């Protein structure tokens, strides 16, 4: 039989797929906005958030973030719902009896999944980060209290063989406490400064060490200097200490990749969060294809119990996928698994499940 695309059946399935998906997504977004507004209305009133900012800075940017976050789940629900209905109405059997193979029926499903995956990839990499920047700024201004750093014993490599340490840091005051700065040459310590605190001078753009003690080493010779205040010309900005993991959501793919590279070059630790976010943006759209294939395999046969049973089983499977993603990400942040594998292993495992279910469904 000569392969033709699209046929009336293809157009029918694509229309059903995309129509059900966008309707379900619009419905859940509407519910999410209502619940979110009811939860935050006290903050809006208390901090006198302008109606224009609430609508355009927050909710207009909240919608694409929320929609993309749950798009694979609603792809799955959409496929399960309308495919189960087609199976119960004997439409699937009629198509197969017309000489169309089960794998040929998958073509319009995969085309629809491709459209959604491309939209998701573009939004996730470029549109949503820009939207997140405004959304996060709004939250910090009108919803949450100013950020307070809870980090303790902060270590940073600021240049090759140059290291800083501080016991704690105040974002509001741009002040670090119990500070130490070390220089090494050929793995030997040659300079060490200890200060009770360092304060960032935002006008002159430099640090000032207060109540400092300097120890300089040159072979067997050692010199010690003490003082009240000293200007430090080090390549280290306070924004590096106030940077939060959630702010990666405001970086597009290129910016996030450059940030990860720069952090690795200066020997920064705890960058697994950023790597997971970066790889997730590429693996996430593939979940659309995997969940689509699983959904078709489960829902293409008419079973006792009807649509409800199939939707219930589908939801359990999809939520187990999301939980698996979270568990593997936790292993990566603890350093026992690479971020790349942490993000892609759930896709690989569930792709194998999808292939197994497809072979069963095609028999």
Secondary structure by P-SEA (a helix, b strand, c coil): cccccccaaaaaaaaaaaaaaaaaaaaaaaaaaaaaaaacaaaaaaacccccccccccaaaaaaaaaaaaaaaaaaaaaaaaaaaaaaaaaaaaaaaacccccccaaaaaaaaaaaaaaaaaaaccaaaaaaaaaaaaaacccccccccccccccccccccbbbbbcccccccccccbbbbbbbccccccbbbbbccccccccccbbbbcbbbbbbbcccbbbbbbbcbbbbbcccccccccccccccccccaaaaaaaaaaaaaaccccaaaaaaaaaaaaaaaaaaaaaaaaaaaaccccccccaaaaaaaaaaaaaaaaaaaaaaaaaaaaccccaaaaacaaaaaaaaaaaaaaaaaac
